[in-house]
Amino acid sequence: MDEICIFIKSVCDVPNPIECDGCEYIEFSAKEDNDWSNGELANYVSSELQTHLGADVGNIQDTIVDDRVIVNFTYKGFRGEIWETYNSRGYHYWVVSI
């Protein structure tokens, strides 16, 4: 999750940003996943956002769409989403959209 927060900061922490429309696929080890339930995964993402982004992150909510947890949040006024996906070769990714 460190890479996710670095990406969020790199997109949004610029002087007078006009628009944030960044999207990043960040690969992670399946070991990090630990076969968590949807609730545990949402809690993990929320906790990491708060730890790394502090008071600038807010409105953290999770929804489940097609058995996939999507965590919505705001960071310094920008809206973002994070969700987990994998490709046909079995590589796991966090998808981060700002």
N, CA, C and O atoms as CSV, one atom per row, in Angstrom:
chain,resi,resn,atom,element,x,y,z
A,1,MET,N,N,0.811,-1.203,0.000
A,1,MET,CA,C,0.000,0.000,0.000
A,1,MET,C,C,0.858,1.271,0.000
A,1,MET,O,O,0.363,2.354,-0.313
A,2,ASP,N,N,2.130,1.141,0.348
A,2,ASP,CA,C,2.999,2.316,0.333
A,2,ASP,C,C,3.018,2.945,-1.060
A,2,ASP,O,O,2.939,4.165,-1.201
A,3,GLU,N,N,3.125,2.091,-2.092
A,3,GLU,CA,C,3.191,2.582,-3.463
A,3,GLU,C,C,1.918,3.310,-3.851
A,3,GLU,O,O,1.963,4.285,-4.601
A,4,ILE,N,N,0.787,2.844,-3.348
A,4,ILE,CA,C,-0.487,3.491,-3.644
A,4,ILE,C,C,-0.496,4.911,-3.094
A,4,ILE,O,O,-0.876,5.848,-3.798
A,5,CYS,N,N,-0.088,5.074,-1.861
A,5,CYS,CA,C,-0.110,6.393,-1.239
A,5,CYS,C,C,0.912,7.321,-1.881
A,5,CYS,O,O,0.665,8.521,-2.002
A,6,ILE,N,N,2.045,6.787,-2.291
A,6,ILE,CA,C,3.029,7.597,-3.018
A,6,ILE,C,C,2.430,8.079,-4.331
A,6,ILE,O,O,2.619,9.235,-4.710
A,7,PHE,N,N,1.706,7.198,-5.034
A,7,PHE,CA,C,1.062,7.583,-6.284
A,7,PHE,C,C,0.026,8.680,-6.054
A,7,PHE,O,O,-0.009,9.667,-6.788
A,8,ILE,N,N,-0.819,8.511,-5.035
A,8,ILE,CA,C,-1.854,9.511,-4.737
A,8,ILE,C,C,-1.216,10.869,-4.471
A,8,ILE,O,O,-1.672,11.885,-4.995
A,9,LYS,N,N,-0.170,10.886,-3.665
A,9,LYS,CA,C,0.512,12.147,-3.366
A,9,LYS,C,C,1.137,12.740,-4.617
A,9,LYS,O,O,1.069,13.953,-4.817
A,10,SER,N,N,1.743,11.919,-5.462
A,10,SER,CA,C,2.411,12.442,-6.657
A,10,SER,C,C,1.425,13.056,-7.632
A,10,SER,O,O,1.777,13.983,-8.361
A,11,VAL,N,N,0.198,12.558,-7.659
A,11,VAL,CA,C,-0.807,13.092,-8.573
A,11,VAL,C,C,-1.459,14.350,-8.008
A,11,VAL,O,O,-1.697,15.311,-8.739
A,12,CYS,N,N,-1.745,14.345,-6.717
A,12,CYS,CA,C,-2.544,15.424,-6.118
A,12,CYS,C,C,-1.732,16.500,-5.413
A,12,CYS,O,O,-2.223,17.617,-5.254
A,13,ASP,N,N,-0.526,16.210,-4.989
A,13,ASP,CA,C,0.260,17.194,-4.242
A,13,ASP,C,C,1.105,18.058,-5.171
A,13,ASP,O,O,2.330,18.090,-5.054
A,14,VAL,N,N,0.457,18.747,-6.083
A,14,VAL,CA,C,1.154,19.674,-6.978
A,14,VAL,C,C,0.524,21.054,-6.793
A,14,VAL,O,O,-0.660,21.151,-6.472
A,15,PRO,N,N,1.299,22.118,-6.990
A,15,PRO,CA,C,0.730,23.460,-6.817
A,15,PRO,C,C,-0.423,23.711,-7.788
A,15,PRO,O,O,-0.282,23.518,-8.996
A,16,ASN,N,N,-1.535,24.132,-7.263
A,16,ASN,CA,C,-2.711,24.494,-8.055
A,16,ASN,C,C,-3.077,23.457,-9.125
A,16,ASN,O,O,-3.133,23.788,-10.309
A,17,PRO,N,N,-3.323,22.222,-8.721
A,17,PRO,CA,C,-3.678,21.221,-9.742
A,17,PRO,C,C,-5.013,21.579,-10.389
A,17,PRO,O,O,-5.975,21.923,-9.701
A,18,ILE,N,N,-5.060,21.495,-11.698
A,18,ILE,CA,C,-6.287,21.803,-12.424
A,18,ILE,C,C,-7.194,20.585,-12.430
A,18,ILE,O,O,-8.406,20.696,-12.245
A,19,GLU,N,N,-6.603,19.443,-12.641
A,19,GLU,CA,C,-7.406,18.234,-12.784
A,19,GLU,C,C,-6.575,17.019,-12.417
A,19,GLU,O,O,-5.403,16.932,-12.782
A,20,CYS,N,N,-7.166,16.095,-11.709
A,20,CYS,CA,C,-6.506,14.821,-11.429
A,20,CYS,C,C,-7.272,13.744,-12.172
A,20,CYS,O,O,-8.454,13.530,-11.903
A,21,ASP,N,N,-6.637,13.083,-13.074
A,21,ASP,CA,C,-7.286,11.974,-13.779
A,21,ASP,C,C,-6.299,10.816,-13.919
A,21,ASP,O,O,-6.241,10.140,-14.947
A,22,GLY,N,N,-5.535,10.614,-12.864
A,22,GLY,CA,C,-4.536,9.564,-12.895
A,22,GLY,C,C,-5.135,8.209,-12.591
A,22,GLY,O,O,-6.100,8.102,-11.834
A,23,CYS,N,N,-4.566,7.182,-13.178
A,23,CYS,CA,C,-4.958,5.805,-12.884
A,23,CYS,C,C,-3.696,4.968,-12.943
A,23,CYS,O,O,-2.901,5.101,-13.874
A,24,GLU,N,N,-3.510,4.119,-11.972
A,24,GLU,CA,C,-2.284,3.333,-11.879
A,24,GLU,C,C,-2.619,1.904,-11.496
A,24,GLU,O,O,-3.485,1.662,-10.657
A,25,TYR,N,N,-1.923,0.955,-12.120
A,25,TYR,CA,C,-2.017,-0.457,-11.749
A,25,TYR,C,C,-0.745,-0.797,-10.998
A,25,TYR,O,O,0.344,-0.752,-11.571
A,26,ILE,N,N,-0.866,-1.136,-9.728
A,26,ILE,CA,C,0.298,-1.398,-8.886
A,26,ILE,C,C,0.286,-2.861,-8.480
A,26,ILE,O,O,-0.595,-3.306,-7.745
A,27,GLU,N,N,1.273,-3.604,-8.966
A,27,GLU,CA,C,1.328,-5.046,-8.687
A,27,GLU,C,C,1.672,-5.284,-7.220
A,27,GLU,O,O,2.448,-4.535,-6.627
A,28,PHE,N,N,1.090,-6.329,-6.641
A,28,PHE,CA,C,1.446,-6.698,-5.279
A,28,PHE,C,C,1.475,-8.212,-5.159
A,28,PHE,O,O,0.875,-8.932,-5.957
A,29,SER,N,N,2.176,-8.669,-4.157
A,29,SER,CA,C,2.318,-10.094,-3.912
A,29,SER,C,C,1.017,-10.666,-3.378
A,29,SER,O,O,0.350,-10.038,-2.556
A,30,ALA,N,N,0.659,-11.844,-3.837
A,30,ALA,CA,C,-0.559,-12.495,-3.340
A,30,ALA,C,C,-0.451,-12.751,-1.842
A,30,ALA,O,O,-1.469,-12.875,-1.161
A,31,LYS,N,N,0.771,-12.831,-1.323
A,31,LYS,CA,C,0.957,-13.039,0.117
A,31,LYS,C,C,0.398,-11.878,0.919
A,31,LYS,O,O,-0.061,-12.059,2.046
A,32,GLU,N,N,0.437,-10.669,0.331
A,32,GLU,CA,C,-0.091,-9.493,1.013
A,32,GLU,C,C,-1.602,-9.618,1.209
A,32,GLU,O,O,-2.152,-9.097,2.179
A,33,ASP,N,N,-2.254,-10.296,0.304
A,33,ASP,CA,C,-3.713,-10.428,0.320
A,33,ASP,C,C,-4.197,-11.280,1.492
A,33,ASP,O,O,-5.184,-10.931,2.138
A,34,ASN,N,N,-3.523,-12.377,1.770
A,34,ASN,CA,C,-3.869,-13.259,2.886
A,34,ASN,C,C,-5.282,-13.811,2.831
A,34,ASN,O,O,-5.818,-14.198,3.869
A,35,ASP,N,N,-5.908,-13.864,1.659
A,35,ASP,CA,C,-7.275,-14.379,1.526
A,35,ASP,C,C,-8.230,-13.718,2.507
A,35,ASP,O,O,-9.009,-14.397,3.176
A,36,TRP,N,N,-8.172,-12.411,2.592
A,36,TRP,CA,C,-9.027,-11.664,3.495
A,36,TRP,C,C,-10.469,-11.690,3.027
A,36,TRP,O,O,-10.746,-11.853,1.838
A,37,SER,N,N,-11.383,-11.527,3.971
A,37,SER,CA,C,-12.784,-11.322,3.613
A,37,SER,C,C,-12.907,-9.911,3.036
A,37,SER,O,O,-11.982,-9.107,3.150
A,38,ASN,N,N,-14.040,-9.617,2.422
A,38,ASN,CA,C,-14.248,-8.279,1.875
A,38,ASN,C,C,-14.130,-7.208,2.948
A,38,ASN,O,O,-13.543,-6.152,2.712
A,39,GLY,N,N,-14.680,-7.473,4.118
A,39,GLY,CA,C,-14.606,-6.509,5.214
A,39,GLY,C,C,-13.190,-6.278,5.692
A,39,GLY,O,O,-12.800,-5.141,5.958
A,40,GLU,N,N,-12.413,-7.349,5.804
A,40,GLU,CA,C,-11.021,-7.224,6.237
A,40,GLU,C,C,-10.202,-6.454,5.207
A,40,GLU,O,O,-9.353,-5.642,5.573
A,41,LEU,N,N,-10.450,-6.702,3.929
A,41,LEU,CA,C,-9.733,-5.995,2.873
A,41,LEU,C,C,-10.070,-4.504,2.902
A,41,LEU,O,O,-9.178,-3.664,2.778
A,42,ALA,N,N,-11.343,-4.175,3.065
A,42,ALA,CA,C,-11.758,-2.767,3.141
A,42,ALA,C,C,-11.136,-2.086,4.353
A,42,ALA,O,O,-10.686,-0.945,4.255
A,43,ASN,N,N,-11.104,-2.763,5.485
A,43,ASN,CA,C,-10.494,-2.195,6.695
A,43,ASN,C,C,-9.000,-1.968,6.510
A,43,ASN,O,O,-8.460,-0.959,6.962
A,44,TYR,N,N,-8.334,-2.908,5.844
A,44,TYR,CA,C,-6.896,-2.773,5.586
A,44,TYR,C,C,-6.613,-1.542,4.728
A,44,TYR,O,O,-5.743,-0.737,5.060
A,45,VAL,N,N,-7.345,-1.395,3.629
A,45,VAL,CA,C,-7.122,-0.257,2.735
A,45,VAL,C,C,-7.411,1.048,3.471
A,45,VAL,O,O,-6.629,1.994,3.370
A,46,SER,N,N,-8.511,1.117,4.205
A,46,SER,CA,C,-8.855,2.323,4.960
A,46,SER,C,C,-7.769,2.682,5.962
A,46,SER,O,O,-7.377,3.844,6.072
A,47,SER,N,N,-7.287,1.691,6.687
A,47,SER,CA,C,-6.249,1.909,7.685
A,47,SER,C,C,-4.971,2.431,7.057
A,47,SER,O,O,-4.345,3.351,7.582
A,48,GLU,N,N,-4.583,1.844,5.931
A,48,GLU,CA,C,-3.351,2.271,5.257
A,48,GLU,C,C,-3.481,3.682,4.708
A,48,GLU,O,O,-2.527,4.457,4.778
A,49,LEU,N,N,-4.641,4.030,4.164
A,49,LEU,CA,C,-4.846,5.396,3.674
A,49,LEU,C,C,-4.694,6.392,4.819
A,49,LEU,O,O,-4.014,7.408,4.674
A,50,GLN,N,N,-5.318,6.108,5.942
A,50,GLN,CA,C,-5.243,7.014,7.081
A,50,GLN,C,C,-3.829,7.108,7.635
A,50,GLN,O,O,-3.386,8.187,8.027
A,51,THR,N,N,-3.123,5.991,7.669
A,51,THR,CA,C,-1.754,5.978,8.188
A,51,THR,C,C,-0.824,6.813,7.320
A,51,THR,O,O,-0.025,7.595,7.837
A,52,HIS,N,N,-0.922,6.654,6.010
A,52,HIS,CA,C,0.024,7.302,5.102
A,52,HIS,C,C,-0.385,8.698,4.652
A,52,HIS,O,O,0.476,9.520,4.338
A,53,LEU,N,N,-1.685,8.979,4.616
A,53,LEU,CA,C,-2.147,10.262,4.099
A,53,LEU,C,C,-2.678,11.188,5.188
A,53,LEU,O,O,-2.937,12.364,4.931
A,54,GLY,N,N,-2.839,10.668,6.394
A,54,GLY,CA,C,-3.213,11.488,7.541
A,54,GLY,C,C,-4.562,12.162,7.411
A,54,GLY,O,O,-5.512,11.602,6.864
A,55,ALA,N,N,-4.626,13.377,7.927
A,55,ALA,CA,C,-5.890,14.113,7.998
A,55,ALA,C,C,-6.379,14.581,6.629
A,55,ALA,O,O,-7.527,15.009,6.502
A,56,ASP,N,N,-5.532,14.509,5.606
A,56,ASP,CA,C,-5.944,14.952,4.270
A,56,ASP,C,C,-6.831,13.939,3.552
A,56,ASP,O,O,-7.407,14.249,2.509
A,57,VAL,N,N,-6.945,12.727,4.104
A,57,VAL,CA,C,-7.818,11.725,3.497
A,57,VAL,C,C,-9.104,11.665,4.312
A,57,VAL,O,O,-9.081,11.774,5.538
A,58,GLY,N,N,-10.218,11.491,3.620
A,58,GLY,CA,C,-11.500,11.441,4.323
A,58,GLY,C,C,-12.564,10.768,3.487
A,58,GLY,O,O,-12.297,10.268,2.394
A,59,ASN,N,N,-13.772,10.763,4.015
A,59,ASN,CA,C,-14.929,10.172,3.327
A,59,ASN,C,C,-14.639,8.772,2.811
A,59,ASN,O,O,-15.033,8.427,1.697
A,60,ILE,N,N,-13.958,7.970,3.602
A,60,ILE,CA,C,-13.599,6.614,3.176
A,60,ILE,C,C,-14.831,5.719,3.308
A,60,ILE,O,O,-15.400,5.570,4.389
A,61,GLN,N,N,-15.220,5.135,2.188
A,61,GLN,CA,C,-16.364,4.231,2.158
A,61,GLN,C,C,-16.026,3.066,1.250
A,61,GLN,O,O,-15.294,3.216,0.272
A,62,ASP,N,N,-16.561,1.912,1.581
A,62,ASP,CA,C,-16.345,0.768,0.696
A,62,ASP,C,C,-17.681,0.275,0.166
A,62,ASP,O,O,-18.704,0.330,0.848
A,63,THR,N,N,-17.643,-0.206,-1.064
A,63,THR,CA,C,-18.813,-0.821,-1.691
A,63,THR,C,C,-18.357,-2.127,-2.310
A,63,THR,O,O,-17.175,-2.311,-2.598
A,64,ILE,N,N,-19.289,-3.019,-2.511
A,64,ILE,CA,C,-18.974,-4.295,-3.154
A,64,ILE,C,C,-19.746,-4.362,-4.462
A,64,ILE,O,O,-20.974,-4.271,-4.480
A,65,VAL,N,N,-19.008,-4.524,-5.559
A,65,VAL,CA,C,-19.591,-4.632,-6.891
A,65,VAL,C,C,-19.055,-5.905,-7.518
A,65,VAL,O,O,-17.844,-6.067,-7.665
A,66,ASP,N,N,-19.948,-6.805,-7.886
A,66,ASP,CA,C,-19.541,-8.094,-8.470
A,66,ASP,C,C,-18.504,-8.800,-7.607
A,66,ASP,O,O,-17.508,-9.310,-8.120
A,67,ASP,N,N,-18.736,-8.830,-6.310
A,67,ASP,CA,C,-17.860,-9.470,-5.327
A,67,ASP,C,C,-16.462,-8.856,-5.287
A,67,ASP,O,O,-15.496,-9.520,-4.913
A,68,ARG,N,N,-16.364,-7.593,-5.673
A,68,ARG,CA,C,-15.092,-6.866,-5.618
A,68,ARG,C,C,-15.275,-5.668,-4.704
A,68,ARG,O,O,-16.233,-4.909,-4.844
A,69,VAL,N,N,-14.354,-5.504,-3.771
A,69,VAL,CA,C,-14.408,-4.367,-2.848
A,69,VAL,C,C,-13.789,-3.145,-3.531
A,69,VAL,O,O,-12.666,-3.197,-4.032
A,70,ILE,N,N,-14.538,-2.064,-3.539
A,70,ILE,CA,C,-14.046,-0.790,-4.057
A,70,ILE,C,C,-14.057,0.193,-2.892
A,70,ILE,O,O,-15.095,0.417,-2.269
A,71,VAL,N,N,-12.907,0.772,-2.603
A,71,VAL,CA,C,-12.793,1.740,-1.523
A,71,VAL,C,C,-12.753,3.131,-2.151
A,71,VAL,O,O,-11.840,3.453,-2.911
A,72,ASN,N,N,-13.745,3.945,-1.828
A,72,ASN,CA,C,-13.824,5.329,-2.289
A,72,ASN,C,C,-13.316,6.232,-1.178
A,72,ASN,O,O,-13.508,5.941,0.003
A,73,PHE,N,N,-12.668,7.330,-1.554
A,73,PHE,CA,C,-12.114,8.253,-0.570
A,73,PHE,C,C,-11.938,9.626,-1.205
A,73,PHE,O,O,-12.053,9.776,-2.422
A,74,THR,N,N,-11.662,10.614,-0.384
A,74,THR,CA,C,-11.240,11.914,-0.884
A,74,THR,C,C,-9.858,12.213,-0.311
A,74,THR,O,O,-9.529,11.810,0.804
A,75,TYR,N,N,-9.075,12.916,-1.085
A,75,TYR,CA,C,-7.756,13.340,-0.639
A,75,TYR,C,C,-7.550,14.771,-1.110
A,75,TYR,O,O,-7.481,15.037,-2.310
A,76,LYS,N,N,-7.455,15.682,-0.165
A,76,LYS,CA,C,-7.288,17.103,-0.467
A,76,LYS,C,C,-8.323,17.578,-1.485
A,76,LYS,O,O,-8.014,18.363,-2.381
A,77,GLY,N,N,-9.540,17.099,-1.335
A,77,GLY,CA,C,-10.628,17.536,-2.208
A,77,GLY,C,C,-10.804,16.718,-3.473
A,77,GLY,O,O,-11.793,16.901,-4.182
A,78,PHE,N,N,-9.882,15.827,-3.776
A,78,PHE,CA,C,-10.000,14.988,-4.959
A,78,PHE,C,C,-10.635,13.654,-4.591
A,78,PHE,O,O,-10.365,13.111,-3.520
A,79,ARG,N,N,-11.464,13.134,-5.463
A,79,ARG,CA,C,-12.087,11.833,-5.223
A,79,ARG,C,C,-11.230,10.735,-5.836
A,79,ARG,O,O,-10.649,10.903,-6.908
A,80,GLY,N,N,-11.164,9.601,-5.131
A,80,GLY,CA,C,-10.386,8.475,-5.628
A,80,GLY,C,C,-11.047,7.154,-5.315
A,80,GLY,O,O,-11.959,7.071,-4.493
A,81,GLU,N,N,-10.570,6.123,-5.984
A,81,GLU,CA,C,-11.037,4.757,-5.763
A,81,GLU,C,C,-9.843,3.817,-5.782
A,81,GLU,O,O,-8.860,4.050,-6.485
A,82,ILE,N,N,-9.945,2.754,-5.001
A,82,ILE,CA,C,-8.928,1.699,-4.985
A,82,ILE,C,C,-9.670,0.372,-5.017
A,82,ILE,O,O,-10.641,0.181,-4.285
A,83,TRP,N,N,-9.212,-0.548,-5.867
A,83,TRP,CA,C,-9.761,-1.891,-5.851
A,83,TRP,C,C,-8.692,-2.888,-6.280
A,83,TRP,O,O,-7.670,-2.528,-6.863
A,84,GLU,N,N,-8.957,-4.132,-5.976
A,84,GLU,CA,C,-8.026,-5.212,-6.267
A,84,GLU,C,C,-8.486,-5.933,-7.532
A,84,GLU,O,O,-9.681,-6.150,-7.731
A,85,THR,N,N,-7.542,-6.299,-8.372
A,85,THR,CA,C,-7.864,-7.081,-9.565
A,85,THR,C,C,-6.691,-8.001,-9.872
A,85,THR,O,O,-5.642,-7.909,-9.234
A,86,TYR,N,N,-6.863,-8.866,-10.823
A,86,TYR,CA,C,-5.769,-9.739,-11.257
A,86,TYR,C,C,-5.961,-10.022,-12.737
A,86,TYR,O,O,-7.064,-9.905,-13.272
A,87,ASN,N,N,-4.852,-10.402,-13.397
A,87,ASN,CA,C,-4.945,-10.693,-14.828
A,87,ASN,C,C,-4.998,-12.199,-15.054
A,87,ASN,O,O,-4.991,-12.983,-14.105
A,88,SER,N,N,-5.050,-12.586,-16.307
A,88,SER,CA,C,-5.213,-14.001,-16.653
A,88,SER,C,C,-4.026,-14.857,-16.227
A,88,SER,O,O,-4.154,-16.076,-16.112
A,89,ARG,N,N,-2.885,-14.241,-15.995
A,89,ARG,CA,C,-1.707,-14.984,-15.541
A,89,ARG,C,C,-1.650,-15.101,-14.025
A,89,ARG,O,O,-0.730,-15.710,-13.479
A,90,GLY,N,N,-2.631,-14.519,-13.347
A,90,GLY,CA,C,-2.690,-14.629,-11.896
A,90,GLY,C,C,-1.964,-13.540,-11.137
A,90,GLY,O,O,-1.857,-13.615,-9.913
A,91,TYR,N,N,-1.450,-12.505,-11.843
A,91,TYR,CA,C,-0.778,-11.409,-11.157
A,91,TYR,C,C,-1.822,-10.512,-10.503
A,91,TYR,O,O,-2.825,-10.158,-11.123
A,92,HIS,N,N,-1.580,-10.150,-9.251
A,92,HIS,CA,C,-2.507,-9.305,-8.506
A,92,HIS,C,C,-2.092,-7.838,-8.610
A,92,HIS,O,O,-0.906,-7.509,-8.593
A,93,TYR,N,N,-3.085,-6.972,-8.716
A,93,TYR,CA,C,-2.842,-5.537,-8.821
A,93,TYR,C,C,-3.816,-4.775,-7.943
A,93,TYR,O,O,-4.965,-5.178,-7.765
A,94,TRP,N,N,-3.338,-3.666,-7.398
A,94,TRP,CA,C,-4.221,-2.651,-6.854
A,94,TRP,C,C,-4.445,-1.680,-7.998
A,94,TRP,O,O,-3.485,-1.271,-8.651
A,95,VAL,N,N,-5.667,-1.307,-8.251
A,95,VAL,CA,C,-5.976,-0.281,-9.236
A,95,VAL,C,C,-6.337,0.980,-8.449
A,95,VAL,O,O,-7.224,0.958,-7.596
A,96,VAL,N,N,-5.641,2.074,-8.746
A,96,VAL,CA,C,-5.863,3.332,-8.050
A,96,VAL,C,C,-6.285,4.359,-9.080
A,96,VAL,O,O,-5.574,4.590,-10.058
A,97,SER,N,N,-7.426,4.971,-8.870
A,97,SER,CA,C,-7.947,5.977,-9.776
A,97,SER,C,C,-8.203,7.255,-9.005
A,97,SER,O,O,-8.870,7.236,-7.970
A,98,ILE,N,N,-7.677,8.369,-9.501
A,98,ILE,CA,C,-7.871,9.684,-8.877
A,98,ILE,C,C,-8.610,10.570,-9.860
A,98,ILE,O,O,-8.889,11.730,-9.557
